[in-house]
Amino acid sequence: MERAGRCCGGGARSCSCKKPRYRGLRMKSCPICTATDLICRPERLRDSDRIGVLECRMCSHVFLDNFSHVTTGYYESGAILLNKPFASNPDERRRHYRHENELRTKRIAQMVTNKRVLDFGCGNGQLLEMVAPLTKSIEGVEPTQTFRLDLAGRGFDIKSDVSECRGPYDVIYSFHVFEHVPEPVEMLSRLNRLLTPNGTIFLELPNVNDALVSLYAQPEAQRFHFFLNHLHYFSRNSLMTAIRRAGLVVEAVTSHQRFSLANHLYWLRHGKPNGHVIWDFLDSEQLSACYDAALAAADMSDSLVAVARVPRK
């Protein structure tokens, strides 16, 4: 994909991308590695023409050029999670994501069994509920008030902010949350301090090298991929950099594919999402396994998975 020159971003040098100079704060350095060698990417957000997309030349991290829309109450209202046609309330959201959360439970079952666990960004709590019987104890962090009150009413210990957590925890897991966090390195550092000496952090988040955006370069998918609620798009390099800068040791970074071949084919044919539902007759376990493996080998899966631990003393 063609890249523009150095981004003006309010800096001294002008940008060759010819993009309009938007009002508001502009990012002057990479939020992961702090490098200032940034370039403008050509993508546009699906829900705003006033914010651009930047890429760090040093660690390949991709991020929005302005985070000022993320105010103190941005996540508390739940608007970003409950504004979808399939998920206007917690129960609808649980039904929609049940199968995926069942698969997630199987993936982390061994890691959390008989452990003190924190679910960071637990959302409606469906995964937390599924995992809870396996654990020694479990707590959640969720800023969205609707979800938090619903879970508290069902007997779960849910904090509104990580500052309320006391720990220590043997395992902290987080699925597709860190792309929403303005300062990922700082947050990872805070979570690190809540871990036991042998503690582990498990992260899953979007891969900036997603095949729909990078390999197929599907225009509608590219526009859909970038939006206000996702501040960050991690590369394998930037994810490992964030973990290390937070004082943790990288155990592994692997790939995971959430959306099927049918989803990708539907994007290529119609330029719209939800093909994994509409064309589900195209999917099979064997086909999905082969396609997922091919994407993983090329580092083009839609998600990255990291396992990190506290350094040995």
SEDO-820119 format. One record per residue (C-alpha): residue number from 0; residue in three letters; x, y, z. Coordinates in Angstrom, 2 decimals. Layout:
BEGIN
+-----+-----+---------+---------+---------+
|   n | res |       X |       Y |       Z |
+-----+-----+---------+---------+---------+
| NUM | ALA |       X |       Y |       Z |
...
+-----+-----+---------+---------+---------+
***
This chain:
BEGIN
+-----+-----+---------+---------+---------+
|   n | res |       X |       Y |       Z |
+-----+-----+---------+---------+---------+
|   0 | MET |    0.00 |    0.00 |    0.00 |
|   1 | GLU |    1.33 |    3.42 |   -0.90 |
|   2 | ARG |    2.49 |    5.54 |    1.99 |
|   3 | ALA |    2.63 |    9.31 |    2.14 |
|   4 | GLY |    5.56 |   11.30 |    3.44 |
|   5 | ARG |    6.22 |   12.53 |    6.94 |
|   6 | CYS |    3.03 |   13.81 |    8.55 |
|   7 | CYS |    2.81 |   17.51 |    9.28 |
|   8 | GLY |    0.72 |   16.82 |   12.41 |
|   9 | GLY |    1.34 |   20.35 |   13.56 |
|  10 | GLY |    5.10 |   19.85 |   13.24 |
|  11 | ALA |    7.66 |   22.00 |   11.47 |
|  12 | ARG |    7.88 |   19.98 |    8.29 |
|  13 | SER |    4.96 |   19.94 |    5.86 |
|  14 | CYS |    3.27 |   16.69 |    4.94 |
|  15 | SER |    3.20 |   15.51 |    1.33 |
|  16 | CYS |   -0.13 |   13.75 |    1.83 |
|  17 | LYS |   -2.08 |   17.02 |    1.19 |
|  18 | LYS |   -4.60 |   16.17 |    3.89 |
|  19 | PRO |   -6.50 |   19.05 |    5.53 |
|  20 | ARG |   -5.10 |   20.34 |    8.79 |
|  21 | TYR |   -7.73 |   19.43 |   11.33 |
|  22 | ARG |   -8.43 |   21.29 |   14.53 |
|  23 | GLY |   -7.62 |   19.69 |   17.85 |
|  24 | LEU |   -4.66 |   17.92 |   19.33 |
|  25 | ARG |   -2.37 |   16.04 |   16.95 |
|  26 | MET |   -0.11 |   13.20 |   18.01 |
|  27 | LYS |    3.54 |   14.22 |   17.82 |
|  28 | SER |    5.10 |   10.88 |   18.81 |
|  29 | CYS |    4.31 |    7.19 |   18.82 |
|  30 | PRO |    2.29 |    6.20 |   21.92 |
|  31 | ILE |    4.13 |    2.88 |   22.04 |
|  32 | CYS |    7.84 |    3.53 |   21.39 |
|  33 | THR |    7.80 |    7.40 |   21.62 |
|  34 | ALA |    9.54 |    7.79 |   18.24 |
|  35 | THR |    8.71 |   10.98 |   16.33 |
|  36 | ASP |    9.28 |    9.57 |   12.83 |
|  37 | LEU |    5.62 |    9.33 |   11.82 |
|  38 | ILE |    3.92 |    9.09 |    8.44 |
|  39 | CYS |    0.33 |    9.67 |    7.34 |
|  40 | ARG |   -1.52 |    6.63 |    6.10 |
|  41 | PRO |   -4.06 |    7.01 |    3.28 |
|  42 | GLU |   -6.98 |    5.43 |    5.15 |
|  43 | ARG |   -9.99 |    7.37 |    6.31 |
|  44 | LEU |  -12.17 |    6.67 |    9.36 |
|  45 | ARG |  -15.65 |    5.31 |    8.69 |
|  46 | ASP |  -17.24 |    7.69 |   11.21 |
|  47 | SER |  -15.12 |   10.85 |   11.00 |
|  48 | ASP |  -13.39 |   12.92 |    8.34 |
|  49 | ARG |  -11.71 |   15.12 |   10.93 |
|  50 | ILE |   -9.21 |   12.57 |   12.24 |
|  51 | GLY |   -6.43 |   10.89 |   10.30 |
|  52 | VAL |   -4.34 |    7.75 |   10.70 |
|  53 | LEU |   -0.62 |    7.74 |   11.50 |
|  54 | GLU |    2.06 |    5.06 |   11.40 |
|  55 | CYS |    5.32 |    4.91 |   13.34 |
|  56 | ARG |    8.32 |    4.05 |   11.17 |
|  57 | MET |   10.19 |    2.60 |   14.14 |
|  58 | CYS |    7.76 |    0.02 |   15.56 |
|  59 | SER |    5.07 |   -0.06 |   12.83 |
|  60 | HIS |    2.35 |    0.95 |   15.27 |
|  61 | VAL |   -0.70 |    2.55 |   13.65 |
|  62 | PHE |   -2.92 |    4.95 |   15.55 |
|  63 | LEU |   -5.36 |    7.83 |   15.20 |
|  64 | ASP |   -3.76 |   11.26 |   15.05 |
|  65 | ASN |   -6.14 |   12.67 |   17.67 |
|  66 | PHE |   -7.46 |   11.08 |   20.89 |
|  67 | SER |   -9.27 |   14.17 |   22.19 |
|  68 | HIS |  -12.71 |   12.60 |   21.62 |
|  69 | VAL |  -11.98 |   10.05 |   24.38 |
|  70 | THR |  -13.20 |   12.01 |   27.39 |
|  71 | THR |  -13.58 |   10.80 |   30.98 |
|  72 | GLY |  -17.12 |    9.53 |   30.44 |
|  73 | TYR |  -16.59 |    8.21 |   26.91 |
|  74 | TYR |  -16.77 |    4.54 |   27.85 |
|  75 | GLU |  -18.98 |    4.88 |   30.93 |
|  76 | SER |  -22.16 |    5.53 |   28.95 |
|  77 | GLY |  -21.77 |    2.34 |   26.94 |
|  78 | ALA |  -22.72 |    4.07 |   23.70 |
|  79 | ILE |  -19.85 |    2.46 |   21.80 |
|  80 | LEU |  -20.92 |   -1.04 |   22.87 |
|  81 | LEU |  -24.71 |   -0.72 |   22.82 |
|  82 | ASN |  -25.21 |    1.21 |   19.59 |
|  83 | LYS |  -25.24 |   -1.82 |   17.30 |
|  84 | PRO |  -28.43 |   -3.23 |   15.74 |
|  85 | PHE |  -27.65 |   -6.66 |   17.17 |
|  86 | ALA |  -26.69 |   -5.44 |   20.66 |
|  87 | SER |  -28.85 |   -2.69 |   22.12 |
|  88 | ASN |  -28.79 |   -4.21 |   25.61 |
|  89 | PRO |  -26.57 |   -6.61 |   27.62 |
|  90 | ASP |  -28.72 |   -9.70 |   26.93 |
|  91 | GLU |  -28.67 |   -9.16 |   23.16 |
|  92 | ARG |  -24.91 |   -8.70 |   23.26 |
|  93 | ARG |  -24.52 |  -11.95 |   25.19 |
|  94 | ARG |  -26.57 |  -13.87 |   22.63 |
|  95 | HIS |  -24.59 |  -12.42 |   19.73 |
|  96 | TYR |  -21.16 |  -13.25 |   21.19 |
|  97 | ARG |  -22.00 |  -16.52 |   22.99 |
|  98 | HIS |  -20.26 |  -18.83 |   20.51 |
|  99 | GLU |  -17.10 |  -16.73 |   20.38 |
| 100 | ASN |  -16.95 |  -16.54 |   24.17 |
| 101 | GLU |  -17.37 |  -20.31 |   24.41 |
| 102 | LEU |  -14.33 |  -20.68 |   22.16 |
| 103 | ARG |  -12.39 |  -18.12 |   24.20 |
| 104 | THR |  -13.17 |  -20.03 |   27.39 |
| 105 | LYS |  -11.66 |  -23.19 |   25.89 |
| 106 | ARG |   -8.56 |  -21.28 |   24.79 |
| 107 | ILE |   -7.75 |  -19.88 |   28.24 |
| 108 | ALA |   -9.21 |  -22.66 |   30.43 |
| 109 | GLN |   -5.88 |  -24.22 |   31.36 |
| 110 | MET |   -4.33 |  -20.83 |   32.10 |
| 111 | VAL |   -7.04 |  -19.72 |   34.55 |
| 112 | THR |   -7.85 |  -22.99 |   36.33 |
| 113 | ASN |   -7.54 |  -22.59 |   40.12 |
| 114 | LYS |   -6.02 |  -19.13 |   39.67 |
| 115 | ARG |   -6.85 |  -15.65 |   40.95 |
| 116 | VAL |   -8.03 |  -13.92 |   37.80 |
| 117 | LEU |   -8.83 |  -10.40 |   36.55 |
| 118 | ASP |  -10.89 |   -9.86 |   33.40 |
| 119 | PHE |   -9.77 |   -6.43 |   32.18 |
| 120 | GLY |  -12.53 |   -4.85 |   30.11 |
| 121 | CYS |  -15.08 |   -7.58 |   30.82 |
| 122 | GLY |  -17.92 |   -5.89 |   28.92 |
| 123 | ASN |  -21.25 |   -7.61 |   29.50 |
| 124 | GLY |  -19.43 |  -10.28 |   31.50 |
| 125 | GLN |  -20.41 |  -13.32 |   29.49 |
| 126 | LEU |  -16.84 |  -14.58 |   29.22 |
| 127 | LEU |  -16.25 |  -13.81 |   32.90 |
| 128 | GLU |  -19.30 |  -15.91 |   33.80 |
| 129 | MET |  -18.11 |  -18.82 |   31.68 |
| 130 | VAL |  -14.59 |  -18.70 |   33.10 |
| 131 | ALA |  -15.58 |  -18.14 |   36.75 |
| 132 | PRO |  -16.27 |  -21.81 |   37.68 |
| 133 | LEU |  -12.72 |  -22.73 |   36.65 |
| 134 | THR |  -10.98 |  -20.09 |   38.76 |
| 135 | LYS |  -10.03 |  -19.75 |   42.40 |
| 136 | SER |  -11.48 |  -16.22 |   42.28 |
| 137 | ILE |  -12.33 |  -13.72 |   39.56 |
| 138 | GLU |  -12.91 |   -9.97 |   39.34 |
| 139 | GLY |  -13.61 |   -7.69 |   36.43 |
| 140 | VAL |  -12.85 |   -4.14 |   35.32 |
| 141 | GLU |  -15.53 |   -2.47 |   33.22 |
| 142 | PRO |  -16.15 |    1.29 |   32.85 |
| 143 | THR |  -19.54 |    0.88 |   31.16 |
| 144 | GLN |  -22.07 |    1.46 |   33.92 |
| 145 | THR |  -24.88 |   -0.61 |   32.38 |
| 146 | PHE |  -22.72 |   -3.72 |   32.25 |
| 147 | ARG |  -21.10 |   -3.12 |   35.62 |
| 148 | LEU |  -24.38 |   -2.75 |   37.49 |
| 149 | ASP |  -25.86 |   -5.76 |   35.72 |
| 150 | LEU |  -22.91 |   -7.95 |   36.74 |
| 151 | ALA |  -22.84 |   -6.61 |   40.29 |
| 152 | GLY |  -26.52 |   -7.51 |   40.57 |
| 153 | ARG |  -25.58 |  -11.08 |   39.73 |
| 154 | GLY |  -22.96 |  -11.26 |   42.44 |
| 155 | PHE |  -19.74 |  -10.44 |   40.60 |
| 156 | ASP |  -17.04 |   -8.07 |   41.87 |
| 157 | ILE |  -16.68 |   -5.53 |   39.07 |
| 158 | LYS |  -14.51 |   -2.40 |   39.33 |
| 159 | SER |  -15.06 |    0.73 |   37.26 |
| 160 | ASP |  -11.32 |    1.39 |   36.96 |
| 161 | VAL |   -8.11 |   -0.54 |   37.44 |
| 162 | SER |   -7.17 |    1.85 |   40.27 |
| 163 | GLU |   -9.81 |    0.08 |   42.40 |
| 164 | CYS |   -8.11 |   -3.31 |   42.00 |
| 165 | ARG |   -5.94 |   -4.61 |   44.81 |
| 166 | GLY |   -4.80 |   -8.00 |   43.55 |
| 167 | PRO |   -2.55 |   -9.76 |   43.42 |
| 168 | TYR |   -3.70 |  -11.80 |   40.43 |
| 169 | ASP |   -2.15 |  -14.89 |   38.92 |
| 170 | VAL |   -3.70 |  -14.19 |   35.52 |
| 171 | ILE |   -5.03 |  -11.04 |   33.85 |
| 172 | TYR |   -6.71 |  -11.52 |   30.49 |
| 173 | SER |   -8.13 |   -8.99 |   28.03 |
| 174 | PHE |   -9.88 |   -9.56 |   24.70 |
| 175 | HIS |  -10.03 |   -6.66 |   22.23 |
| 176 | VAL |   -9.73 |   -3.92 |   24.82 |
| 177 | PHE |   -6.26 |   -2.37 |   24.45 |
| 178 | GLU |   -7.09 |   -0.83 |   21.08 |
| 179 | HIS |   -9.46 |    1.44 |   23.06 |
| 180 | VAL |   -6.94 |    2.45 |   25.76 |
| 181 | PRO |   -5.30 |    5.87 |   25.15 |
| 182 | GLU |   -2.02 |    4.90 |   26.86 |
| 183 | PRO |   -1.45 |    1.14 |   26.43 |
| 184 | VAL |    2.07 |    1.05 |   27.88 |
| 185 | GLU |    1.01 |    2.85 |   31.05 |
| 186 | MET |   -2.01 |    0.56 |   31.45 |
| 187 | LEU |    0.12 |   -2.55 |   30.98 |
| 188 | SER |    2.52 |   -1.20 |   33.60 |
| 189 | ARG |   -0.37 |   -0.76 |   36.04 |
| 190 | LEU |   -1.58 |   -4.30 |   35.38 |
| 191 | ASN |    1.97 |   -5.59 |   35.80 |
| 192 | ARG |    2.03 |   -4.18 |   39.33 |
| 193 | LEU |   -1.12 |   -6.16 |   40.17 |
| 194 | LEU |    0.38 |   -9.52 |   39.22 |
| 195 | THR |    1.86 |  -12.16 |   41.50 |
| 196 | PRO |    5.61 |  -12.89 |   41.07 |
| 197 | ASN |    4.71 |  -15.69 |   38.62 |
| 198 | GLY |    1.80 |  -13.80 |   37.07 |
| 199 | THR |    0.72 |  -13.89 |   33.43 |
| 200 | ILE |   -1.08 |  -11.45 |   31.13 |
| 201 | PHE |   -3.03 |  -12.70 |   28.10 |
| 202 | LEU |   -3.97 |  -10.15 |   25.42 |
| 203 | GLU |   -5.91 |  -10.41 |   22.18 |
| 204 | LEU |   -6.28 |   -7.34 |   19.96 |
| 205 | PRO |   -6.67 |   -6.35 |   16.29 |
| 206 | ASN |   -3.78 |   -6.90 |   13.89 |
| 207 | VAL |   -3.03 |   -3.90 |   11.67 |
| 208 | ASN |   -1.86 |   -6.35 |    9.00 |
| 209 | ASP |   -5.35 |   -7.87 |    8.67 |
| 210 | ALA |   -5.61 |   -9.45 |    5.19 |
| 211 | LEU |   -8.74 |   -7.49 |    4.28 |
| 212 | VAL |   -6.83 |   -4.25 |    4.73 |
| 213 | SER |   -3.33 |   -5.23 |    3.65 |
| 214 | LEU |   -3.51 |   -8.14 |    1.17 |
| 215 | TYR |   -6.91 |   -7.65 |   -0.43 |
| 216 | ALA |   -6.92 |   -3.88 |    0.12 |
| 217 | GLN |  -10.71 |   -3.91 |   -0.15 |
| 218 | PRO |  -11.69 |   -0.20 |   -0.14 |
| 219 | GLU |  -14.90 |   -0.54 |    1.89 |
| 220 | ALA |  -13.16 |   -2.86 |    4.36 |
| 221 | GLN |  -10.31 |   -0.37 |    4.76 |
| 222 | ARG |  -12.80 |    2.38 |    5.54 |
| 223 | PHE |  -14.75 |    0.10 |    7.92 |
| 224 | HIS |  -11.56 |   -1.02 |    9.69 |
| 225 | PHE |  -10.61 |    2.43 |   10.97 |
| 226 | PHE |  -13.00 |    4.23 |   13.31 |
| 227 | LEU |  -13.13 |    6.51 |   16.34 |
| 228 | ASN |  -13.43 |    3.81 |   18.98 |
| 229 | HIS |  -10.21 |    2.09 |   17.92 |
| 230 | LEU |   -7.35 |    4.39 |   18.85 |
| 231 | HIS |   -4.64 |    1.81 |   18.13 |
| 232 | TYR |   -3.83 |   -0.84 |   15.52 |
| 233 | PHE |   -0.99 |   -3.02 |   16.73 |
| 234 | SER |    1.68 |   -4.69 |   14.66 |
| 235 | ARG |    3.55 |   -7.69 |   16.01 |
| 236 | ASN |    6.52 |   -5.40 |   16.65 |
| 237 | SER |    4.57 |   -2.66 |   18.41 |
| 238 | LEU |    2.76 |   -5.19 |   20.61 |
| 239 | MET |    6.05 |   -6.71 |   21.77 |
| 240 | THR |    7.48 |   -3.22 |   22.28 |
| 241 | ALA |    4.52 |   -2.20 |   24.47 |
| 242 | ILE |    4.85 |   -5.33 |   26.61 |
| 243 | ARG |    8.59 |   -4.84 |   27.15 |
| 244 | ARG |    8.28 |   -1.14 |   27.91 |
| 245 | ALA |    5.73 |   -2.06 |   30.58 |
| 246 | GLY |    8.37 |   -4.18 |   32.33 |
| 247 | LEU |    6.99 |   -7.54 |   31.24 |
| 248 | VAL |    8.60 |  -10.44 |   29.40 |
| 249 | VAL |    7.12 |  -11.59 |   26.08 |
| 250 | GLU |    6.39 |  -15.31 |   26.26 |
| 251 | ALA |    4.74 |  -15.55 |   22.84 |
| 252 | VAL |    2.97 |  -13.51 |   20.18 |
| 253 | THR |    0.76 |  -15.56 |   17.87 |
| 254 | SER |   -2.05 |  -15.03 |   15.37 |
| 255 | HIS |   -5.77 |  -15.66 |   15.68 |
| 256 | GLN |   -8.48 |  -15.34 |   13.04 |
| 257 | ARG |  -11.93 |  -14.33 |   14.30 |
| 258 | PHE |  -13.71 |  -13.97 |   10.96 |
| 259 | SER |  -14.05 |  -16.73 |    8.39 |
| 260 | LEU |  -13.29 |  -17.11 |    4.70 |
| 261 | ALA |  -16.99 |  -16.52 |    4.00 |
| 262 | ASN |  -16.68 |  -13.14 |    5.71 |
| 263 | HIS |  -13.75 |  -12.20 |    3.48 |
| 264 | LEU |  -15.41 |  -13.43 |    0.29 |
| 265 | TYR |  -18.52 |  -11.41 |    1.12 |
| 266 | TRP |  -16.42 |   -8.30 |    1.64 |
| 267 | LEU |  -14.73 |   -8.85 |   -1.74 |
| 268 | ARG |  -18.05 |   -9.43 |   -3.51 |
| 269 | HIS |  -20.32 |   -6.90 |   -1.78 |
| 270 | GLY |  -18.05 |   -4.58 |    0.21 |
| 271 | LYS |  -20.04 |   -5.22 |    3.40 |
| 272 | PRO |  -19.54 |   -7.02 |    6.74 |
| 273 | ASN |  -21.35 |  -10.05 |    8.25 |
| 274 | GLY |  -20.55 |  -12.49 |    5.46 |
| 275 | HIS |  -19.73 |  -15.13 |    8.07 |
| 276 | VAL |  -23.44 |  -15.03 |    8.99 |
| 277 | ILE |  -25.01 |  -14.46 |    5.56 |
| 278 | TRP |  -22.78 |  -16.93 |    3.71 |
| 279 | ASP |  -22.19 |  -19.35 |    6.57 |
| 280 | PHE |  -22.97 |  -22.27 |    4.22 |
| 281 | LEU |  -19.51 |  -21.74 |    2.72 |
| 282 | ASP |  -17.73 |  -22.39 |    6.01 |
| 283 | SER |  -16.57 |  -25.68 |    7.42 |
| 284 | GLU |  -14.21 |  -26.56 |   10.24 |
| 285 | GLN |  -11.64 |  -28.01 |    7.83 |
| 286 | LEU |  -11.77 |  -25.06 |    5.43 |
| 287 | SER |  -11.52 |  -22.56 |    8.28 |
| 288 | ALA |   -8.51 |  -24.34 |    9.74 |
| 289 | CYS |   -6.66 |  -24.24 |    6.40 |
| 290 | TYR |   -7.50 |  -20.61 |    5.71 |
| 291 | ASP |   -6.66 |  -19.52 |    9.25 |
| 292 | ALA |   -3.30 |  -21.31 |    9.06 |
| 293 | ALA |   -2.44 |  -19.63 |    5.75 |
| 294 | LEU |   -3.24 |  -16.18 |    7.14 |
| 295 | ALA |   -1.25 |  -16.86 |   10.32 |
| 296 | ALA |    1.79 |  -17.96 |    8.31 |
| 297 | ALA |    1.68 |  -14.64 |    6.44 |
| 298 | ASP |    1.01 |  -12.63 |    9.64 |
| 299 | MET |   -2.29 |  -11.50 |    8.12 |
| 300 | SER |   -4.78 |  -12.82 |   10.67 |
| 301 | ASP |   -7.25 |  -10.25 |   11.97 |
| 302 | SER |   -6.00 |  -10.55 |   15.58 |
| 303 | LEU |   -2.76 |  -10.87 |   17.52 |
| 304 | VAL |   -2.46 |  -12.82 |   20.76 |
| 305 | ALA |    0.26 |  -12.12 |   23.31 |
| 306 | VAL |    1.21 |  -13.97 |   26.47 |
| 307 | ALA |    3.46 |  -11.99 |   28.80 |
| 308 | ARG |    4.80 |  -12.65 |   32.28 |
| 309 | VAL |    6.47 |  -10.96 |   35.19 |
| 310 | PRO |   10.29 |  -11.14 |   34.90 |
| 311 | ARG |   11.93 |  -13.90 |   36.92 |
| 312 | LYS |   13.94 |  -12.69 |   39.91 |
+-----+-----+---------+---------+---------+
***
